[in-house]
């Protein structure tokens, strides 16, 4: 191939490269770049033309990299919004876990109170049996009232818990 | 106490029986996927930096780093999300808190001997029943709430997976260009010398049989053997300048040695350049193949990750049948490619 033919081929490639860059079509730019690479790999290409082809190819490489980075940047806003949304959902998931843990704790507390009340009740019950004859034993009556109050409180805890769970499930 | 039992039964009615799936491995693999994508990015950034740090296109390094930040944040959010998901389901399947409740219930039932609705039952039986009811109630509530959240999050996850895949495609293009430009630089700098090196090596190899024939000819005593060997030696029979066969062989030997020694000297002087070219080209070509494989496998892993999440939406029915084997394999593939990834050829002599 003559020197003029090589020059004509290089010129055609550079024109194609410019067109591809102005069209912002990355696939087309990649194709022209590959053609430039193949041109450069031909051992018969004169040295000075090889140097020109190299410069053109590097400019084209930079243009493709810029275009690729711009594509990534164009997705940034949406990706940021989705990341924020996912963060909020993650917080909600963590919240479910915390609510469940709190529920278990509350059930546990209710059990504990119920047990104390029952123990007290049994104590008073035996005392009542022992003092059944003394109808004016004020001390026993007071203790009995305390036990009832305690039991009532336990009942309230359980009722509230039940109501809360039903309400939450309805809401959910 | 009757009301407590009634409350537990009420909770039971709200529940169903399937256990929530164990998502700990899904969370772990998501973390691995996130780390693998970050590693791919780091390799690209390293190669981009090596290429452009000392050029007037240095801005590319910072632009790429800034552009990639939202992707890194999205990957971190993905890992945090699946971790929270796994912990949430695990807390329902973790028997520790429930065992504690069971112990309390046993003590309570022992204390209340006249436990009306469950009269005649052993205390431990009551505790087991109550623990089961509480667990079922919690499962039901968690499943319902998670089901609603997963509907919302899946929309986010599916879109996020698509955007990250597209970003990875752009990132891989950047990496490919940088690696190919490194390869082209190497080619322009050394290919001519390398071609000459290979040609001269080939010439010297082709001269070897003739050199051996000449050496044997010089030592041969029998005329018949000499005649045979002469057929392998390219002597120049010029009628205008007649000479004996021994003389012609001697001249041929001198010519061959001149060519051979000149080539040997060239080979010796350019051996390091040739090796650098061959090794450098092989390294960069391997990096190009690996970069491409890494990209394809990472995209496949992201798709498997999103598909697995979509299947989680059916959390009411997945139960123990929930599987993410495909996702695990995809992540393992990426890790294997990363392990095989050689460090980039250092074009310090460029």
Interface residues (C-beta under 8 A of the other chain):
Chain A: X26 X30 X33 X37 X40 X41 X43 X50 X54 X57 X58 X61 X62 X64 X65 X66 X68 X69 X71 X72 X73 X75 X76 X78 X79 X80 X82 X83 X85 X86 X87 X89 X90 X92 X93 X94 X96 X97 X100 X101 X103 X104 X107 X108 X110 X111 X112 X114 X115 X118 X119 X122 X154 X155 X158 X159 X161 X162 X165 X166 X168 X169 X172
Chain B: X1 X3 X4 X6 X7 X10 X11 X14 X48 X57 X60 X63 X64 X67 X68 X70 X71 X73 X74 X77 X78 X80 X81 X84 X85 X87 X88 X91 X92 X97 X98 X100 X101 X104 X105 X107 X108 X111 X112 X134 X137 X138 X140 X141 X142 X144 X145 X146 X148 X149 X152 X153 X156 X157 X159 X160 X163 X164 X166 X167 X170 X171 X173 X174 X177 X178 X180 X181 X184 X187 X188 X191 X192 X195
